Amino acid sequence: MPESTVAIAGFGAIGATVAERLDRGIEGLSLVAVSARDPEAARARMAHRLARPVPVVPLPELAERARIVVECAPAAVFRDVAEPAVRRGRIFLPLSVGALLDHLDLVELARTTGAHILPPTGALLGLDAVRAAAEGTIRSVTMETRKPPAGLAGAPHLVARGIDLSGLAEPLLVFDGTAREGARGFPANVNVAAALALAGIGPDRTRLRIWADPTVTRNTHRIEVEAEEASFTMTIANVPSAENPRTGRLTALSVVAALRRLTAPFSVGT
């Protein structure tokens, strides 16, 4: 089988881990380029972590070099990665799913170019069950997220309201609204809520509550779904990344699993 080329936008905690896994070897895939906010730092990091370093290129160039583009960059540059990939008909794996909510015109563009936009599950679970239920009738989807205060620090929603989480002694509800509102207010924290919404009943009907909780050490998500065909509750407690407490360590592994599935002769799940 000829290898498919992969490029990664962002070389932080997630991007570097995915690059390492590709460097070690995933059947049918080869890493050909990355982009990073600090190219020199990325090159230095690659020299220590990859046996076969690859070029560090500008964001728009990723789609010129690879058939598969993985986005794990800050939400502010989402369009710079996404649009070239979609225009060139690439397979695009975005982790900034919250940003995708504001750029859904790219889905229509993909219909004309043959691109595939495939958000990985990320630090969540049960999207296959939600997608299945959405083929019937879902009445409601609610997600409750609890994170250590450090994992929420700097979120636009908190900054705009002057909410200071330093020294927090007990759980504090900092957001209660729709998944769309939550994705905008916490762009680095709740991409999982956007993915859940897109898999189910949409970002304006999916409800989200976010707690800053000093009693937890893991990023915890609890999802409740009420549908005609089934009712289910799911809870996951992710170990935060040592490099970036805003994201869980499972997120990078989810990207690796999604990449592996693209070329695997056998896969499980819908």
C-alpha positions in Angstrom: 0.0 0.0 0.0 1.4 3.4 -0.9 1.9 5.7 2.1 -0.3 8.7 2.8 1.5 11.8 3.8 0.6 13.7 7.0 1.3 17.3 8.1 0.6 18.7 11.5 -0.4 22.3 12.4 0.9 23.0 15.9 3.8 21.4 17.6 2.8 21.7 21.3 1.8 19.0 23.7 -0.6 17.3 21.2 1.2 17.9 17.9 4.6 16.7 19.2 3.0 13.5 20.6 1.3 12.8 17.3 4.5 13.5 15.4 6.4 11.1 17.7 3.9 8.3 17.0 4.1 8.8 13.3 7.9 9.0 13.5 7.9 5.6 15.3 5.8 4.2 12.5 2.1 3.9 11.7 1.3 1.6 8.8 0.5 3.4 5.6 1.3 6.9 7.0 4.4 9.2 6.9 5.0 12.5 8.5 6.2 15.1 6.0 5.9 18.6 7.6 4.8 20.5 10.7 4.1 24.1 11.5 4.8 26.0 14.8 4.5 29.4 16.2 8.2 29.3 17.0 9.9 27.4 14.2 13.4 27.3 15.8 12.0 25.9 19.0 10.1 23.3 17.0 13.3 22.2 15.1 15.1 21.9 18.4 12.3 19.8 19.8 12.2 17.6 16.8 16.0 17.0 17.0 15.5 15.5 20.5 12.2 13.6 19.9 12.1 12.5 16.3 14.4 10.0 14.6 13.5 11.6 11.2 12.9 15.4 11.6 10.7 17.0 9.0 10.5 20.6 7.6 8.8 23.3 9.7 6.7 25.3 7.2 4.0 28.1 7.3 0.5 27.0 8.0 -0.9 27.4 4.5 1.9 25.3 3.1 0.9 22.2 5.0 -1.9 21.4 2.5 0.5 21.6 -0.4 2.8 18.9 1.2 0.4 16.4 2.6 -2.8 14.5 1.8 -3.8 14.5 5.5 -3.7 17.7 7.6 -4.0 17.5 11.4 -4.9 20.8 13.1 -3.9 21.1 16.8 -3.0 24.8 16.7 -4.5 27.8 18.6 -8.1 28.5 17.5 -7.1 32.0 16.3 -5.3 30.5 13.3 -7.9 27.8 12.5 -8.9 29.2 9.2 -5.3 29.6 8.1 -5.0 25.8 8.4 -8.4 24.7 7.5 -9.2 26.6 4.3 -6.1 25.6 2.3 -6.7 21.9 3.3 -10.3 21.9 2.3 -9.7 23.8 -1.0 -7.1 21.2 -2.0 -9.5 18.4 -1.2 -7.4 17.0 1.7 -8.5 14.9 4.6 -8.6 17.4 7.5 -8.6 16.4 11.1 -9.4 19.4 13.3 -9.0 19.5 17.1 -10.2 23.1 17.4 -13.8 21.9 16.8 -15.2 24.9 18.6 -13.6 27.1 16.0 -15.2 25.0 13.3 -18.6 26.1 14.5 -17.8 29.6 13.2 -16.5 28.3 9.9 -19.1 25.8 8.8 -19.0 27.3 5.3 -15.9 25.0 5.0 -18.3 22.0 5.1 -20.1 23.3 2.0 -16.7 24.0 0.4 -15.7 20.4 1.1 -18.7 19.2 -0.9 -17.3 20.8 -4.0 -13.6 19.9 -3.5 -14.0 16.4 -2.3 -12.3 17.2 1.1 -13.2 15.2 4.2 -13.4 17.0 7.5 -13.1 14.4 10.3 -12.8 15.8 13.9 -11.3 13.2 16.1 -13.2 12.2 19.3 -10.5 13.9 21.4 -10.8 13.8 25.2 -14.4 12.5 25.0 -16.2 9.2 24.7 -19.3 7.8 23.2 -19.6 10.0 20.1 -20.4 6.8 18.2 -23.5 6.3 20.4 -24.5 9.9 20.0 -24.2 9.7 16.2 -26.3 6.5 16.2 -29.0 8.1 18.4 -29.0 11.1 16.1 -30.2 8.9 13.3 -33.4 8.6 15.3 -34.7 11.3 17.7 -32.6 12.9 20.5 -34.6 15.0 23.0 -31.7 16.5 24.9 -28.0 16.4 25.4 -26.3 17.9 28.5 -22.6 18.0 29.3 -21.0 18.9 32.6 -17.3 19.6 32.7 -15.2 19.9 35.8 -11.6 21.1 35.5 -8.9 22.1 38.0 -8.9 26.0 38.1 -5.4 26.1 36.4 -6.9 24.4 33.4 -9.4 27.2 32.8 -7.2 30.2 33.6 -7.2 32.8 30.9 -10.4 31.7 29.2 -12.1 34.7 27.4 -15.4 34.1 29.3 -13.6 34.5 32.7 -11.5 37.4 31.6 -14.5 39.3 30.3 -16.4 38.9 33.5 -13.4 39.4 35.8 -13.6 36.0 37.3 -10.5 35.2 39.3 -9.9 31.5 40.0 -6.7 31.9 42.0 -7.1 30.6 45.6 -10.4 28.9 44.8 -11.3 26.7 47.8 -14.5 25.0 46.5 -16.2 24.2 43.2 -17.5 27.2 41.3 -19.9 27.1 38.4 -18.4 29.4 35.8 -20.6 28.8 32.8 -24.1 27.5 32.1 -25.3 27.9 28.5 -25.2 26.3 25.0 -22.3 24.5 23.5 -21.9 27.3 20.9 -21.5 29.9 23.7 -19.2 27.7 25.6 -16.9 27.1 22.7 -16.5 30.8 22.2 -16.0 31.6 25.9 -13.5 28.7 26.5 -11.9 28.1 23.1 -8.9 26.1 24.5 -11.0 24.1 27.0 -14.2 22.7 25.6 -13.7 21.6 22.0 -15.2 18.3 23.3 -18.6 20.1 23.7 -18.5 21.3 20.1 -17.7 17.8 18.9 -20.5 16.4 21.0 -22.9 19.0 19.6 -21.9 18.3 15.9 -22.4 14.5 16.5 -25.8 15.1 18.0 -28.4 17.8 18.0 -26.3 20.9 17.2 -24.5 23.6 19.2 -27.6 25.6 20.1 -29.5 22.7 21.6 -26.6 21.0 23.4 -26.4 22.3 27.0 -23.1 22.8 28.7 -22.1 23.6 32.3 -18.5 24.2 33.3 -17.1 24.1 36.9 -13.8 25.3 38.1 -13.2 22.6 40.8 -10.1 22.6 43.0 -11.2 19.2 44.4 -10.4 17.4 41.1 -7.1 16.5 39.5 -8.5 15.4 36.2 -10.5 17.0 33.4 -13.9 15.4 33.9 -16.8 15.3 31.4 -20.2 13.9 32.2 -22.7 13.5 29.3 -26.4 12.7 29.6 -28.4 11.9 26.5 -32.2 11.4 26.3 -33.3 9.9 23.0 -36.3 7.8 21.8 -34.1 4.8 21.1 -32.0 5.0 24.3 -31.0 7.0 27.3 -27.4 7.0 28.4 -24.9 8.7 30.7 -21.2 8.7 30.2 -18.3 10.0 32.4 -14.7 10.3 31.6 -11.8 11.7 33.8 -8.8 12.6 31.7 -5.3 13.1 33.1 -4.2 16.6 32.1 -1.2 17.0 29.9 1.9 18.0 31.9 2.8 20.5 29.2 -0.7 22.0 28.8 -3.2 21.5 31.6 -6.0 22.8 29.4 -6.0 19.5 27.4 -6.0 15.8 28.4 -3.3 13.3 27.5 -6.0 11.2 25.8 -6.5 13.9 23.1 -3.3 13.2 21.3 -3.9 9.4 21.4 -7.3 10.0 19.9 -5.7 11.7 16.9 -3.3 8.8 16.6 -6.2 6.3 16.6 -8.1 8.4 14.0 -5.0 8.5 11.8 -4.5 4.7 12.2 -8.1 4.1 11.2 -7.7 6.0 7.9 -5.4 3.3 6.5 -6.4 0.2 8.6 -7.8 -2.8 6.8 -10.1 -3.5 9.8 -11.6 -1.1 12.4 -14.3 -1.3 15.1 -17.1 1.1 15.7 -19.4 3.3 13.6 
